[in-house]
Amino acid sequence: MRHRQKGLRCAKGQAKHGVMGVLSTRVSLGLLFTAAMLLRLGYCGVTLGLGQPIPIHYSEYLIQGQRLLEQGTQVSPLIVDVPTTAPSALLPPAYGVLVAGVFAVFGTETFAATLALQVINALATSIAVVLVFLIARRIGGPRVAWVAALIAMFNPTLFGFTVHAWDTSLFCLGVTLAAWMSMRLSDTPSGRLVWPAFGFYLGALALLNPALTIAYPFLVLWPLTRSREWRFSALLAPVGLSILGWLIAITPWTIRNYVHFGELMYIRAGLLHELWIGSCPEADEDPSAVFPNQFPLQSAEAQDRIAAIGEQAYIKETGRKAIDAIAQDPWRFARLIAIRAVDYWAGTIFSHVRPGRSGWPSGVLRSAVAAFLLGEVLVIVLYLGIRRKLDRDLWWLLAIVLSFSIVYCITQTQVRFRAPTEPLMAIIVASIVLDIIGSRRPPGITPTAGQPDDPRTGI
Protein backbone atom coordinates (compact mmCIF):
# COMPACT_ATOMS: atom_id res chain seq x y z
CA MET A 1 0.00 0.00 0.00
CA ARG A 2 2.85 2.34 0.92
CA HIS A 3 4.57 1.61 -2.40
CA ARG A 4 1.33 2.32 -4.25
CA GLN A 5 0.86 5.66 -2.44
CA LYS A 6 4.49 6.58 -3.13
CA GLY A 7 3.98 5.74 -6.81
CA LEU A 8 0.87 7.89 -6.95
CA ARG A 9 2.73 10.81 -5.35
CA CYS A 10 5.54 10.43 -7.91
CA ALA A 11 3.05 10.30 -10.76
CA LYS A 12 1.31 13.43 -9.44
CA GLY A 13 4.67 15.17 -9.10
CA GLN A 14 5.62 14.29 -12.66
CA ALA A 15 2.24 15.44 -13.92
CA LYS A 16 2.59 18.71 -12.00
CA HIS A 17 6.09 19.21 -13.40
CA GLY A 18 4.82 18.48 -16.91
CA VAL A 19 1.98 21.01 -16.55
CA MET A 20 4.40 23.62 -15.19
CA GLY A 21 6.76 22.91 -18.07
CA VAL A 22 3.99 23.47 -20.60
CA LEU A 23 2.92 26.67 -18.87
CA SER A 24 6.52 27.86 -18.66
CA THR A 25 7.04 27.31 -22.39
CA ARG A 26 3.80 29.04 -23.30
CA VAL A 27 4.49 31.94 -20.98
CA SER A 28 7.98 32.36 -22.46
CA LEU A 29 6.65 32.37 -26.01
CA GLY A 30 3.84 34.71 -25.02
CA LEU A 31 6.26 37.16 -23.44
CA LEU A 32 8.51 37.12 -26.49
CA PHE A 33 5.59 37.66 -28.84
CA THR A 34 4.08 40.48 -26.76
CA ALA A 35 7.39 42.30 -26.35
CA ALA A 36 8.11 42.01 -30.07
CA MET A 37 4.67 43.38 -30.98
CA LEU A 38 5.00 46.35 -28.63
CA LEU A 39 8.44 47.19 -30.01
CA ARG A 40 7.25 47.07 -33.61
CA LEU A 41 4.06 49.05 -33.14
CA GLY A 42 5.89 51.53 -30.93
CA TYR A 43 8.48 52.04 -33.66
CA CYS A 44 5.70 52.71 -36.17
CA GLY A 45 4.17 55.24 -33.81
CA VAL A 46 7.32 57.30 -33.28
CA THR A 47 8.58 57.23 -36.90
CA LEU A 48 6.14 57.36 -39.80
CA GLY A 49 3.12 57.14 -37.51
CA LEU A 50 0.50 54.46 -37.08
CA GLY A 51 -1.90 54.52 -40.00
CA GLN A 52 -0.20 57.49 -41.67
CA PRO A 53 0.13 57.69 -45.49
CA ILE A 54 3.09 55.85 -47.01
CA PRO A 55 5.40 57.89 -49.31
CA ILE A 56 4.79 57.42 -53.04
CA HIS A 57 8.34 56.11 -53.61
CA TYR A 58 7.47 53.05 -51.52
CA SER A 59 3.96 52.47 -52.81
CA GLU A 60 4.25 49.91 -55.61
CA TYR A 61 2.33 47.29 -53.62
CA LEU A 62 -0.37 49.81 -52.68
CA ILE A 63 -0.84 50.61 -56.36
CA GLN A 64 -0.85 46.90 -57.20
CA GLY A 65 -3.50 46.16 -54.57
CA GLN A 66 -5.69 49.10 -55.52
CA ARG A 67 -5.69 48.24 -59.23
CA LEU A 68 -6.25 44.57 -58.52
CA LEU A 69 -9.32 45.52 -56.48
CA GLU A 70 -10.62 47.89 -59.16
CA GLN A 71 -9.85 45.87 -62.30
CA GLY A 72 -9.79 42.29 -61.07
CA THR A 73 -6.37 41.62 -62.55
CA GLN A 74 -2.76 42.55 -61.83
CA VAL A 75 -1.70 45.55 -63.91
CA SER A 76 1.48 47.63 -63.86
CA PRO A 77 2.19 49.36 -60.53
CA LEU A 78 4.91 51.50 -62.14
CA ILE A 79 2.58 53.82 -64.07
CA VAL A 80 1.02 56.24 -61.61
CA ASP A 81 -0.59 59.04 -63.62
CA VAL A 82 -1.65 57.24 -66.81
CA PRO A 83 -4.52 54.73 -66.44
CA THR A 84 -3.58 51.28 -67.69
CA THR A 85 -5.35 47.96 -68.05
CA ALA A 86 -2.39 46.02 -69.47
CA PRO A 87 -1.60 42.89 -67.41
CA SER A 88 1.62 42.87 -65.42
CA ALA A 89 4.00 40.25 -64.07
CA LEU A 90 6.44 42.70 -62.52
CA LEU A 91 5.55 41.82 -58.92
CA PRO A 92 4.67 38.47 -57.32
CA PRO A 93 0.94 38.19 -56.70
CA ALA A 94 0.55 37.20 -53.05
CA TYR A 95 1.22 40.47 -51.22
CA GLY A 96 -0.80 42.45 -53.76
CA VAL A 97 -3.76 40.14 -53.10
CA LEU A 98 -3.36 40.78 -49.37
CA VAL A 99 -3.29 44.55 -49.90
CA ALA A 100 -6.37 44.33 -52.13
CA GLY A 101 -8.17 42.34 -49.43
CA VAL A 102 -7.31 44.91 -46.78
CA PHE A 103 -8.51 47.71 -49.06
CA ALA A 104 -11.74 45.83 -49.73
CA VAL A 105 -12.45 45.67 -45.98
CA PHE A 106 -11.13 49.05 -44.76
CA GLY A 107 -11.11 51.24 -47.87
CA THR A 108 -8.30 52.19 -50.23
CA GLU A 109 -5.35 53.76 -48.41
CA THR A 110 -7.49 54.84 -45.47
CA PHE A 111 -6.10 55.23 -41.95
CA ALA A 112 -7.65 51.87 -40.99
CA ALA A 113 -6.22 50.10 -44.04
CA THR A 114 -2.69 51.42 -43.48
CA LEU A 115 -2.89 50.57 -39.79
CA ALA A 116 -4.09 47.05 -40.65
CA LEU A 117 -1.11 46.51 -42.98
CA GLN A 118 1.28 47.76 -40.28
CA VAL A 119 -0.29 45.43 -37.69
CA ILE A 120 0.04 42.50 -40.12
CA ASN A 121 3.71 43.36 -40.57
CA ALA A 122 4.21 43.54 -36.80
CA LEU A 123 2.43 40.21 -36.30
CA ALA A 124 4.57 38.55 -38.97
CA THR A 125 7.97 39.42 -37.53
CA SER A 126 6.76 38.86 -33.95
CA ILE A 127 5.73 35.31 -34.86
CA ALA A 128 9.12 34.95 -36.56
CA VAL A 129 10.78 35.75 -33.19
CA VAL A 130 8.81 32.89 -31.61
CA LEU A 131 9.87 30.52 -34.38
CA VAL A 132 13.49 31.58 -33.91
CA PHE A 133 13.17 30.54 -30.27
CA LEU A 134 11.79 27.11 -31.23
CA ILE A 135 14.42 26.43 -33.91
CA ALA A 136 17.30 27.61 -31.74
CA ARG A 137 16.13 25.57 -28.75
CA ARG A 138 16.17 22.43 -30.84
CA ILE A 139 19.63 23.19 -32.20
CA GLY A 140 21.37 24.46 -29.09
CA GLY A 141 19.11 24.35 -26.06
CA PRO A 142 17.17 26.96 -24.06
CA ARG A 143 20.02 29.44 -23.57
CA VAL A 144 20.67 29.64 -27.29
CA ALA A 145 16.92 29.96 -27.86
CA TRP A 146 16.60 32.97 -25.57
CA VAL A 147 19.64 34.75 -26.95
CA ALA A 148 18.61 34.10 -30.56
CA ALA A 149 15.05 35.29 -29.92
CA LEU A 150 16.30 38.50 -28.27
CA ILE A 151 18.69 39.16 -31.18
CA ALA A 152 15.81 38.70 -33.62
CA MET A 153 13.48 40.85 -31.51
CA PHE A 154 15.86 43.84 -31.47
CA ASN A 155 17.25 43.38 -34.98
CA PRO A 156 16.49 46.75 -36.65
CA THR A 157 15.82 45.15 -40.03
CA LEU A 158 13.10 43.00 -38.43
CA PHE A 159 11.12 45.93 -37.07
CA GLY A 160 12.31 48.91 -39.13
CA PHE A 161 10.18 48.03 -42.17
CA THR A 162 6.95 47.51 -40.25
CA VAL A 163 5.83 50.96 -41.37
CA HIS A 164 5.90 50.17 -45.10
CA ALA A 165 3.47 48.27 -47.29
CA TRP A 166 6.12 45.86 -48.54
CA ASP A 167 6.29 42.09 -48.49
CA THR A 168 9.44 42.28 -46.31
CA SER A 169 7.89 41.40 -42.95
CA LEU A 170 5.70 38.59 -44.27
CA PHE A 171 8.64 37.22 -46.23
CA CYS A 172 10.73 37.19 -43.03
CA LEU A 173 8.02 35.07 -41.43
CA GLY A 174 7.80 32.86 -44.51
CA VAL A 175 11.55 32.15 -44.54
CA THR A 176 11.63 31.44 -40.79
CA LEU A 177 8.61 29.16 -41.03
CA ALA A 178 10.26 27.29 -43.91
CA ALA A 179 13.35 26.70 -41.74
CA TRP A 180 11.19 25.52 -38.81
CA MET A 181 9.23 23.17 -41.07
CA SER A 182 12.45 21.86 -42.60
CA MET A 183 13.84 20.99 -39.18
CA ARG A 184 10.63 19.20 -38.19
CA LEU A 185 10.73 17.19 -41.41
CA SER A 186 13.72 15.26 -40.06
CA ASP A 187 11.16 13.41 -37.91
CA THR A 188 9.08 12.38 -40.95
CA PRO A 189 9.35 9.15 -43.00
CA SER A 190 10.13 9.71 -46.66
CA GLY A 191 6.82 8.39 -47.96
CA ARG A 192 4.57 10.76 -46.04
CA LEU A 193 2.39 13.33 -47.77
CA VAL A 194 4.11 16.01 -45.70
CA TRP A 195 6.90 16.20 -48.31
CA PRO A 196 4.69 17.37 -51.20
CA ALA A 197 2.95 19.64 -48.69
CA PHE A 198 6.32 21.18 -47.82
CA GLY A 199 7.10 21.62 -51.52
CA PHE A 200 3.69 23.24 -51.99
CA TYR A 201 4.48 25.64 -49.15
CA LEU A 202 7.78 26.58 -50.82
CA GLY A 203 5.90 27.23 -54.05
CA ALA A 204 3.35 29.39 -52.23
CA LEU A 205 6.22 31.28 -50.57
CA ALA A 206 7.66 31.98 -54.03
CA LEU A 207 4.34 33.61 -54.95
CA LEU A 208 5.03 36.04 -52.11
CA ASN A 209 8.68 36.50 -53.07
CA PRO A 210 10.70 34.11 -55.26
CA ALA A 211 14.09 35.28 -53.95
CA LEU A 212 14.48 32.29 -51.59
CA THR A 213 14.10 29.76 -54.42
CA ILE A 214 17.86 29.49 -54.84
CA ALA A 215 18.02 28.12 -51.27
CA TYR A 216 15.20 25.57 -51.66
CA PRO A 217 17.60 22.64 -52.23
CA PHE A 218 19.20 23.32 -48.83
CA LEU A 219 15.80 23.48 -47.11
CA VAL A 220 14.82 20.11 -48.58
CA LEU A 221 18.14 18.33 -48.06
CA TRP A 222 18.78 19.62 -44.53
CA PRO A 223 16.16 17.42 -42.81
CA LEU A 224 17.12 14.44 -44.93
CA THR A 225 20.75 14.63 -43.79
CA ARG A 226 19.62 14.87 -40.17
CA SER A 227 17.74 11.58 -40.32
CA ARG A 228 19.15 9.65 -43.29
CA GLU A 229 22.43 8.80 -44.90
CA TRP A 230 23.52 10.32 -48.21
CA ARG A 231 21.99 7.52 -50.24
CA PHE A 232 20.24 8.23 -53.53
CA SER A 233 17.41 5.83 -52.74
CA ALA A 234 16.73 7.55 -49.43
CA LEU A 235 16.71 11.02 -50.97
CA LEU A 236 14.80 10.32 -54.18
CA ALA A 237 11.24 10.11 -52.84
CA PRO A 238 11.32 13.16 -50.50
CA VAL A 239 13.07 15.36 -53.06
CA GLY A 240 10.78 14.25 -55.87
CA LEU A 241 7.63 14.78 -53.78
CA SER A 242 8.84 18.22 -52.70
CA ILE A 243 9.44 19.24 -56.32
CA LEU A 244 5.97 17.96 -57.23
CA GLY A 245 4.33 20.06 -54.51
CA TRP A 246 6.33 23.13 -55.58
CA LEU A 247 5.24 22.68 -59.21
CA ILE A 248 1.59 22.34 -58.22
CA ALA A 249 1.75 25.60 -56.28
CA ILE A 250 3.37 27.71 -59.01
CA THR A 251 1.58 26.22 -62.04
CA PRO A 252 -1.60 28.39 -62.00
CA TRP A 253 0.38 31.65 -61.91
CA THR A 254 2.79 30.33 -64.54
CA ILE A 255 -0.14 29.51 -66.84
CA ARG A 256 -1.60 32.98 -66.25
CA ASN A 257 1.68 34.63 -67.26
CA TYR A 258 2.05 32.41 -70.32
CA VAL A 259 -1.48 33.24 -71.48
CA HIS A 260 -0.87 36.98 -71.13
CA PHE A 261 2.74 37.23 -72.33
CA GLY A 262 3.30 34.11 -74.45
CA GLU A 263 6.41 33.02 -72.58
CA LEU A 264 7.39 30.98 -69.55
CA MET A 265 8.65 32.97 -66.58
CA TYR A 266 9.28 32.15 -62.96
CA ILE A 267 6.75 34.11 -60.89
CA ARG A 268 7.83 37.62 -61.88
CA ALA A 269 9.34 39.41 -64.87
CA GLY A 270 11.35 42.10 -63.10
CA LEU A 271 14.78 40.42 -62.92
CA LEU A 272 16.12 42.01 -66.11
CA HIS A 273 15.08 45.46 -64.91
CA GLU A 274 16.80 44.83 -61.57
CA LEU A 275 19.91 43.82 -63.51
CA TRP A 276 19.78 47.15 -65.35
CA ILE A 277 19.47 49.02 -62.04
CA GLY A 278 22.72 47.33 -61.02
CA SER A 279 24.63 47.89 -64.28
CA CYS A 280 23.35 51.21 -65.68
CA PRO A 281 25.91 54.03 -66.21
CA GLU A 282 24.94 55.70 -62.93
CA ALA A 283 25.79 52.54 -60.96
CA ASP A 284 29.42 53.64 -60.70
CA GLU A 285 29.38 57.20 -62.09
CA ASP A 286 26.85 58.48 -59.54
CA PRO A 287 25.08 55.70 -57.58
CA SER A 288 22.92 58.24 -55.76
CA ALA A 289 21.26 59.03 -59.12
CA VAL A 290 20.37 55.42 -60.03
CA PHE A 291 16.84 55.41 -58.63
CA PRO A 292 15.93 59.02 -59.51
CA ASN A 293 16.97 58.29 -63.11
CA GLN A 294 16.01 54.63 -63.59
CA PHE A 295 13.28 53.59 -61.15
CA PRO A 296 9.87 54.44 -62.65
CA LEU A 297 8.23 55.52 -59.37
CA GLN A 298 10.96 58.18 -59.07
CA SER A 299 11.63 58.89 -62.75
CA ALA A 300 9.08 60.67 -64.93
CA GLU A 301 11.11 59.74 -68.02
CA ALA A 302 10.95 56.01 -67.14
CA GLN A 303 7.19 56.28 -66.51
CA ASP A 304 6.66 57.95 -69.88
CA ARG A 305 8.66 55.21 -71.58
CA ILE A 306 6.57 52.47 -69.94
CA ALA A 307 3.37 54.27 -70.90
CA ALA A 308 4.58 54.49 -74.51
CA ILE A 309 5.80 50.92 -75.11
CA GLY A 310 4.26 48.88 -72.25
CA GLU A 311 5.73 47.40 -69.10
CA GLN A 312 6.88 44.10 -70.58
CA ALA A 313 8.58 45.77 -73.53
CA TYR A 314 10.24 48.23 -71.16
CA ILE A 315 11.61 45.39 -68.99
CA LYS A 316 13.02 43.63 -72.06
CA GLU A 317 14.53 46.88 -73.30
CA THR A 318 16.31 47.52 -70.02
CA GLY A 319 17.39 43.87 -69.94
CA ARG A 320 19.07 44.21 -73.34
CA LYS A 321 20.84 47.35 -72.17
CA ALA A 322 22.00 45.54 -69.03
CA ILE A 323 23.41 42.60 -70.99
CA ASP A 324 25.18 44.96 -73.41
CA ALA A 325 26.71 46.95 -70.54
CA ILE A 326 27.96 43.78 -68.84
CA ALA A 327 29.38 42.36 -72.10
CA GLN A 328 31.22 45.61 -72.87
CA ASP A 329 33.02 45.70 -69.52
CA PRO A 330 32.75 42.49 -67.44
CA TRP A 331 35.37 43.74 -64.96
CA ARG A 332 33.29 46.82 -64.23
CA PHE A 333 30.31 44.60 -63.46
CA ALA A 334 32.48 42.39 -61.24
CA ARG A 335 33.56 45.49 -59.28
CA LEU A 336 29.94 46.53 -58.88
CA ILE A 337 29.06 43.07 -57.56
CA ALA A 338 31.91 43.31 -55.05
CA ILE A 339 30.67 46.71 -53.86
CA ARG A 340 27.12 45.41 -53.50
CA ALA A 341 28.38 42.37 -51.60
CA VAL A 342 30.09 44.69 -49.10
CA ASP A 343 26.89 46.71 -48.75
CA TYR A 344 24.77 43.60 -48.32
CA TRP A 345 26.90 42.08 -45.57
CA ALA A 346 28.15 45.24 -43.86
CA GLY A 347 25.00 47.34 -44.15
CA THR A 348 26.97 50.15 -45.80
CA ILE A 349 25.92 52.45 -48.67
CA PHE A 350 28.85 52.36 -51.12
CA SER A 351 26.49 51.38 -53.96
CA HIS A 352 24.17 54.32 -53.22
CA VAL A 353 26.51 57.34 -52.89
CA ARG A 354 28.79 59.27 -55.22
CA PRO A 355 32.33 57.90 -55.62
CA GLY A 356 34.74 59.32 -53.06
CA ARG A 357 32.12 59.77 -50.37
CA SER A 358 32.03 57.65 -47.23
CA GLY A 359 30.17 54.40 -47.53
CA TRP A 360 29.29 54.43 -43.84
CA PRO A 361 25.80 55.85 -43.17
CA SER A 362 25.76 59.31 -41.59
CA GLY A 363 22.47 59.18 -39.71
CA VAL A 364 22.51 57.82 -36.16
CA LEU A 365 19.73 55.25 -36.70
CA ARG A 366 21.03 54.10 -40.08
CA SER A 367 24.55 53.90 -38.68
CA ALA A 368 23.30 51.72 -35.82
CA VAL A 369 21.67 49.38 -38.35
CA ALA A 370 24.95 49.03 -40.24
CA ALA A 371 26.84 48.39 -36.99
CA PHE A 372 24.35 45.66 -36.03
CA LEU A 373 24.53 43.91 -39.41
CA LEU A 374 28.31 44.17 -39.62
CA GLY A 375 28.63 42.90 -36.05
CA GLU A 376 26.74 39.72 -36.92
CA VAL A 377 29.01 39.04 -39.88
CA LEU A 378 32.18 39.70 -37.89
CA VAL A 379 31.10 37.27 -35.15
CA ILE A 380 30.66 34.49 -37.73
CA VAL A 381 33.81 35.26 -39.75
CA LEU A 382 36.07 35.59 -36.71
CA TYR A 383 34.67 32.43 -35.14
CA LEU A 384 35.22 30.40 -38.29
CA GLY A 385 38.68 31.90 -38.74
CA ILE A 386 39.77 31.04 -35.21
CA ARG A 387 37.94 27.81 -34.39
CA ARG A 388 37.18 26.60 -37.93
CA LYS A 389 34.15 24.65 -36.78
CA LEU A 390 30.40 24.92 -36.86
CA ASP A 391 27.67 22.48 -35.92
CA ARG A 392 26.08 20.66 -38.85
CA ASP A 393 22.69 22.38 -38.47
CA LEU A 394 24.35 25.78 -38.40
CA TRP A 395 26.20 25.01 -41.65
CA TRP A 396 22.85 24.35 -43.31
CA LEU A 397 21.42 27.62 -42.00
CA LEU A 398 24.52 29.45 -43.19
CA ALA A 399 24.17 27.87 -46.64
CA ILE A 400 20.60 29.19 -46.84
CA VAL A 401 21.72 32.66 -45.80
CA LEU A 402 24.67 32.78 -48.21
CA SER A 403 22.78 31.47 -51.24
CA PHE A 404 19.95 33.93 -50.62
CA SER A 405 22.36 36.87 -50.98
CA ILE A 406 23.54 35.93 -54.48
CA VAL A 407 20.71 37.50 -56.51
CA TYR A 408 20.91 40.79 -54.64
CA CYS A 409 24.67 41.05 -55.03
CA ILE A 410 24.29 40.53 -58.78
CA THR A 411 21.42 42.99 -59.27
CA GLN A 412 21.05 45.69 -56.61
CA THR A 413 21.00 45.71 -52.84
CA GLN A 414 19.27 47.57 -50.05
CA VAL A 415 19.17 47.05 -46.30
CA ARG A 416 15.70 45.50 -46.41
CA PHE A 417 16.94 42.70 -48.66
CA ARG A 418 19.00 41.43 -45.73
CA ALA A 419 15.93 41.14 -43.49
CA PRO A 420 14.36 37.83 -44.63
CA THR A 421 17.31 35.67 -43.51
CA GLU A 422 18.11 37.69 -40.38
CA PRO A 423 16.10 35.29 -38.16
CA LEU A 424 18.47 32.52 -39.28
CA MET A 425 21.47 34.77 -38.68
CA ALA A 426 20.22 35.30 -35.12
CA ILE A 427 20.32 31.55 -34.49
CA ILE A 428 23.84 31.21 -35.91
CA VAL A 429 25.20 34.20 -33.96
CA ALA A 430 23.55 33.14 -30.69
CA SER A 431 24.97 29.61 -31.01
CA ILE A 432 28.47 30.96 -31.68
CA VAL A 433 28.42 33.48 -28.83
CA LEU A 434 27.22 30.95 -26.28
CA ASP A 435 29.71 28.38 -27.56
CA ILE A 436 32.50 30.87 -26.99
CA ILE A 437 31.44 31.55 -23.40
CA GLY A 438 30.75 27.86 -22.78
CA SER A 439 26.99 28.07 -22.16
CA ARG A 440 25.66 25.95 -24.98
CA ARG A 441 23.94 22.65 -24.35
CA PRO A 442 26.36 19.73 -24.75
CA PRO A 443 26.01 18.18 -28.23
CA GLY A 444 25.23 14.79 -26.69
CA ILE A 445 21.73 15.82 -25.62
CA THR A 446 20.67 17.58 -28.79
CA PRO A 447 17.23 16.20 -29.84
CA THR A 448 17.48 13.58 -32.51
CA ALA A 449 15.11 12.74 -35.33
CA GLY A 450 11.77 11.59 -34.05
CA GLN A 451 11.99 13.63 -30.84
CA PRO A 452 10.06 16.88 -30.45
CA ASP A 453 11.74 20.01 -29.12
CA ASP A 454 9.82 19.66 -25.88
CA PRO A 455 8.27 16.27 -25.02
CA ARG A 456 5.53 17.99 -22.98
CA THR A 457 4.37 20.39 -25.70
CA GLY A 458 5.51 18.71 -28.92
CA ILE A 459 7.03 21.98 -30.15
N, C-alpha and C positions, 0 to 999 in steps of 0.2 A: 504494500500500500504506500509506504514511504517512497519507494522508488518511482511509483506511478505519479505521486504528487510532485516529486522532484522533476520528473519528465514533463509534467504539465507546466510547471513554473518555467522550465527552460524554453518550452515551446512558446509560452506567452511572452517571454523575454525576447526571443528571436522575432516573434511577430511584431512586438512593439518596436524593436530596433529596425525591422524592415519598413514599418509605417513611417518612423522618424526619418529613415533614409530617403524614402519617396518624398516626404514633405520637404526635407532639406534640399533635395535636388530641384524640386519645383519652385521653392522659395528662391533659390539661387538664380534659376533661369528667369523667374519673374522680376527679381531685382535688376538683373542685367538688362532685360527688355525695357523696363520702366525707365531706368536711368538713361538708356540710349535714346528712347523716345523724347524725354525731356530735353536732352542735349540738342537733338536735331530740331525740334520745334522751337526751342529757345533761340538757336542760331538763326532760324528763319525770321523770328520776330525782331531780332536786333540788327539784321542786315537788310535784306530786300524788304522784309515785312510780310507777315502772314496774309495771304490772299491778295497781295498787291500785284499790279500788272507786271508781266515779264518783258524785259527789253526785246525789241523787234529782232535784234541780231541773234537771239537765242530762241526764236519762235517757230522753227521749221516744223516741229511736231504739233504745235498749236494750229498752224495753218493746215497741216495734214489732217488733223482730227476734225477741224471745222469743215473742210471741203468734203471729207468722207461722209460727214453727217448730212451735208446739204445735197451732195450729188450721188451718194451711194456707191462711189468708187474712189480709188486712190488716184488723185491727180497731183500735178507738180506742186510742191510746197515752196519752190524757189521763185515763183512769179507772184509778186505781191499785188501789184497795181492793175495788172491786165487779167481779166477773167479768163480762165482756161478750163476746158473739159477733157483735155488730152490725158489718157491714162499715164501713170508714172510708176516706175519701179526703183526710184532713187533711194527710198527709205524702206526698211523692213516693215511689215504690216502691223505687228502686234501692238506696239506702243501707240500707234495712231488709232487703232481700234479702241484702246483703253481711253485715250483722250476724247474720242468721239462719244463713247459711252458716258463719260463724266459730263461732257457738254450737253448730252441729251437729258440728263437728270437735273443738272444745276444751271444750265444756260451757258452760252458760248462766252468764254473768257470773263465770266462774272467773278465777284469776290468768292462766292461759295465754290465755284468750279476750280479756281486757282488754289484755294485752301485745300480742297479735296485732293488735288494732285500732289500738293506738298505733304499732306498727311500720308498718302500712299507711299511717297518716297521715304518718309521717315519710318513708316512701318516696315518697308522692305529692308533697309539697312539695319534696323533694330533686330529683326528676325535673323538677319545674317550674323549678327553678334552672337546670338544664341546658338546658331549652328556652328560657329567657330568654337565655342565652348565645348560642344558635343564632339566635334572632330578631334580637337586638341586633347580632350580627356582620354579618348580612345588611343591616341598615339603616344601621349606622354604622361597621362595621369592628371589628377585634379589641379596641381600647382600650375602645370603648363596650361591647362584649360583656363584658369582664372587670368593668368598673365596675357594669354593670347586674346581672350575676350576683352580685356581692358585696353590692349593695344588697338584692337579693331574698333572699340567704342570711341576712343579719342583720336583715331586716325582722321586728319582733316579732310582727306579725299572721300571718306565714307559719311561725312555729314555736310561738307561744304557745298554739295550740289543738290541738296534737298530743296533748295529754293527754285530750281529750274525745272521746266517741263521737258526733261530729257529722259531717255531710257536708262541713264547711268545707274540710278539706285536700284531699279528692278533687275538690271543686268547683274549688279553685284550680288543680289540675292540669288539670281539664277545660277551664277557660277558657283557660289558657296553651296547651294543645294545640290548641284551636280556632284561636287566633291564629297558631300555627305552621303549621297546615294551610292556613289562609287565605292566608298569604304564599306558600306553596309552590304554591297553585292558580294563581298568576299565570303559572306555567310551562306550564299545561295547556290544550290546545285546548277550545273550548266544547262540543264534541260528546262528550267522553269520559265514561265511566261514573263517573269520580271525582266529578263534581258531584252526582249523586244520592247517592253514598256520603257526601259531605260533609254534605248535608242530613240523611241518616240519622243521622250522628254527632251533629249538632245536636239532633235529636229525642231521641236516646238521652241526651244531656247534660241535656235538659229533664226526663227521668225521674229524674235525680239531683237536679236543682234547676232549676226553670223560670225563675229570676230573670234569667238572661242573655237570654231570648227577645227582649226589647225591643231588644237590640243585634244580633240575627241579621242584619238588613238590612245593617249596616255590615260584618259578617264576610263576607258574600257579595259585596257590591259592591267591597270593598277590592281583592281580587285582580283583578277585572275592570278597574278603573281603572288598575291598574299595567301591564296588557298590552293594553288595548283602548281605543278612543275611546268617548265617551258617545253611542253609537248604540243605538237601541232594538233593532235587529236583532242586534247583537252581544251584548246583555245578555239577550235573551229566553230563549234556550235554557239558559244556565247558571242563571239565576234560577228558571226553571220547573222544571228538573231538581232543583235544591236543595230547592224547596218540596215536590216529589213525594217525595223521600227523607225529608224531615222528617215528612210526613203518614204515610208507611208506618211510621215508628218509633213515633209516638204513637198510632196507631189502635187497637192491641189494648188499651192501658190506657184509652183513651177509651171503647171499647165496654164494658169492664168496669165503669166508673163509671156509664155510662148504664143498664146492666142493673140495677145495684144501686140507683141513686138516681133514675132516670127523667129525667135532665137531662144536657145536654152541659156539660162543664167542662174546663178546660185543666189537666190533670195533677193539680192539688190543689184542695181546697175551702176552704183556710184564709185566703184573702185578706180576706174580710169580717171575720173575727175579728181579723186584724192591723190592719184599719182601725179597729176598735173600740178596740184597745189604744192606738192613736194619737189617738183623739178622745174617749175616756171622760172623765168629770168630773175624775178624778185627773190627767189628762195635763198640766193647768196648775195645778190646786189643790195637788196634792202628787205630783209625778212619781215620787218614791221609793216610793209606795204602789201604783203601777199594777200591777206584777206580783204582789205579795202579794194584791191584791184581785181581779185580773182573769185572771191566767194559771192555768189549772186545776191544773198541777203544783205551784203554790204556794198555791192558794186552795181550801180545803175547800168553801166555798159554791159555787164554780164547778163543782167535781167533782160535788157533789150535784145541781146543776142538769142537768149532762150526763147523769148516771145516770137522772134522772127523765124527761127528754124526748128523749134521744138526741143524739149528736154533731152530726149534720147539722142538726137542728132548733135546737140551741144556736148553731151558726155562723150560721144565718139570723137568729135572734133578735138576736144581737149585731150583725149586719150592718144590721138595721133600726134599731137604736139608734144605730149610727154614722152612718147617712145622716140620721136625724132631728137628731142633734147638729150635724152639718155644715150642714144646711139652716137651723137656728135661728140660727147665728152663723158665717157663712162667714169673717169676718175673724179670728175666734178660730182657726179651723182653718188659715188662711193663716199666722198667727203661729206656730202649732205646727210647720208645715212649715218655716218659716224657722229655727226653733230646731233642728229635727232636721237640717236641711242644714248648719248650723254644726257640730253634733256629728259628722255623717258625715265632713265634710272636715277638721275640726280635731282630731278625736279627743277632744273634750270631753264633759262629762256634764250639760249644761244640761237635757236632756230626761229626766234620771233623778234629779234632786235637788230639794229643796223650793225654791220661789221665794225669792230673796234670798241663797241660798248660792252659793259660788263654783262656777263650771262647770268649773274646772280640777281634774283629779284630784289627790287628796292623797297617795296612795301613791307611793313612789319608782318602782316598776316601771311602774305605770299612767301616771304622769306622763311617764316616758320614752317610752312608746308614743305618747302624745298629741303630744309634741315631735317624734317621728319623722314621724308622719302629717302634722302641720301643716307641718313643714319641707319635705316633698315638695310640698305645695300651694303654699307660698310661692315655691319655686324656679320652678315653672311660671308662676304669676301674675306674678311680677316680671319674668321673662324675656319673657313676651308683652307686658307693659306697656311694657318698655323697647325691645325689639328688634322686637316685633310681627311675628315670623316663626316658622315652624315647618315642618320638612320634611313633605312630603305624607304619608308613611307614619305619621309621628308624629301628624298630625291625625286620621287614621283610628283610631289607638290611643286618642287622647284622646276621640274620639266614642264609642267602645265604653265607656270608663270613665265618661264623663258620663251616658250613657243608662242604664247599669246602676244608677246611684245613685237614679234617679227614684222607683222603687217604694218604696225604703226611706225616702226623705224624706217620702213621702206617708203611709206607714203607721207604722212605728216603726224606730228604728235602734239598733244596737249596734256595738261595735268590730269584731266578727267579720264583720259584713256588708261591711266595707271590704276584707277579705282577698282575695276571689276575683279582683279586678282589680289587686291590688298588684303582681303580676309585670309587668303592662303599664305601671304607673306607674314601675317601676324602669327600664324601657327609656327612657321619656320623660325622666325625670330625669337618667339617665346621659348621654343624648344632649345635653341642654341644658348640663349642667355641663362636658362636654368641648368643646362648641362655644364656651362662654365662655372657656375657657383655651386654645382653639386646638389641641386634640389630636384632633379628629375626622378621620376619613378624608375627603379631598376628595370632593364630590358626584360628580365626573366618573368615579370608579371604583367607584361603587356597583353591585353586580350587577344586571343587567337580567333581564327575563323570559326564561326558557329557560336561565339559568345557575344552577348550584347555588351554595350558600354557599361551598363549598370544592371545587374541581374534582378534588381527589385523593380525597375521601371521599364526595362527593355529598350532604353535609349542611350 
